[in-house]
Amino acid sequence: MPLKIKWNDDRVRGATTALLLITRDRLARGATEDLIAAALADYREDPAGYKLLKATWPPTHDCGPLKQVAHKSYYQNLLSAIDRLLAKIEKSKLQFSSLRELDNWLIASLRNVR
């Protein structure tokens, strides 16, 4: 039986939150290659480890851990893009048939964030 992930499912909000937090952490450490896909892969590989780290990280809208102006700018643009995507998902009532489909959609939708 295929998995149904509806627009209001916690897994959609959880994936976007994980994407933001892990991306911010990777930027703070200087990693800049393929951030979206790498962040989602990290999240899917070790969700328990992510939950432990999440408790110690600042909230998603806090850019404090980022020192470089370019990284802060990218992260703020990513925040805005994710807010727009979540509004689009809600308005369109999108559904996904798997976590992989959700991740691929997020990667494709956020590919051009600069």
C-alpha positions in Angstrom: 0.0 0.0 0.0 1.5 3.3 -1.0 2.3 5.9 1.6 0.2 9.1 1.5 1.8 12.2 2.8 -0.8 15.0 2.7 -0.2 18.7 2.6 -0.9 19.1 6.4 1.1 16.0 7.5 3.8 16.6 10.2 6.3 14.9 7.9 6.2 17.8 5.5 6.9 20.4 8.2 9.4 18.1 9.8 11.4 17.7 6.6 11.5 21.5 6.0 12.5 22.2 9.6 15.3 19.5 9.4 16.3 20.9 6.0 16.7 24.4 7.5 18.5 23.4 10.7 20.9 21.0 9.0 21.7 23.4 6.2 22.4 26.2 8.7 24.7 23.8 10.6 26.5 22.8 7.4 26.9 26.4 6.3 28.3 27.3 9.8 30.9 24.5 9.3 31.8 25.9 5.8 30.1 23.2 3.7 28.5 24.8 0.6 28.1 22.0 -1.9 24.7 20.6 -2.7 23.3 21.8 0.6 19.6 20.9 0.1 20.1 17.3 -1.0 22.9 16.7 1.5 20.8 18.1 4.4 17.8 15.9 3.5 20.1 12.8 3.1 21.6 13.5 6.5 18.1 13.8 8.0 16.8 10.5 6.4 20.0 8.6 7.3 19.9 9.4 11.0 16.6 10.9 12.2 17.3 10.0 15.9 20.7 11.8 15.7 19.0 14.8 14.1 16.4 14.9 17.0 19.3 15.0 19.6 21.1 17.8 17.7 17.8 19.7 17.2 17.4 20.1 20.9 20.7 22.0 21.1 20.4 24.2 18.0 18.8 27.7 18.0 15.4 28.1 16.3 15.2 28.0 12.5 14.9 31.8 12.0 18.1 32.5 14.0 21.0 33.3 11.7 23.4 33.8 14.7 25.5 30.7 14.0 26.4 32.0 10.5 29.4 34.3 10.4 29.8 35.0 6.7 27.4 37.5 5.1 27.0 35.3 2.0 25.9 32.4 4.2 23.4 34.6 6.1 22.0 35.9 2.9 21.6 32.4 1.4 20.0 31.1 4.6 17.5 34.0 4.7 16.6 33.4 1.1 16.1 29.7 1.9 13.8 30.6 4.8 11.7 32.8 2.5 11.6 30.1 -0.2 10.5 27.4 2.3 7.8 29.7 3.6 6.5 30.2 0.1 6.7 26.5 -0.6 4.7 25.6 2.5 2.1 28.1 1.5 2.0 26.6 -2.0 1.7 23.1 -0.6 -1.2 24.2 1.7 -3.0 26.2 -1.1 -2.7 23.4 -3.6 -3.3 20.6 -1.0 -0.4 18.7 -2.5 0.2 15.0 -1.6 3.3 12.9 -1.9 3.3 9.1 -2.3 6.7 8.6 -0.5 9.3 10.4 1.6 11.6 10.1 -1.4 9.1 11.9 -3.6 8.7 14.6 -1.0 12.5 15.0 -0.7 12.9 15.1 -4.5 10.2 17.8 -4.8 11.9 19.9 -2.1 15.3 19.5 -3.8 13.9 20.5 -7.2 11.9 23.4 -5.8 14.8 24.8 -3.8 17.5 24.2 -6.4 17.7 27.8 -7.5 17.8 29.5 -4.1 20.8 31.8 -4.0 
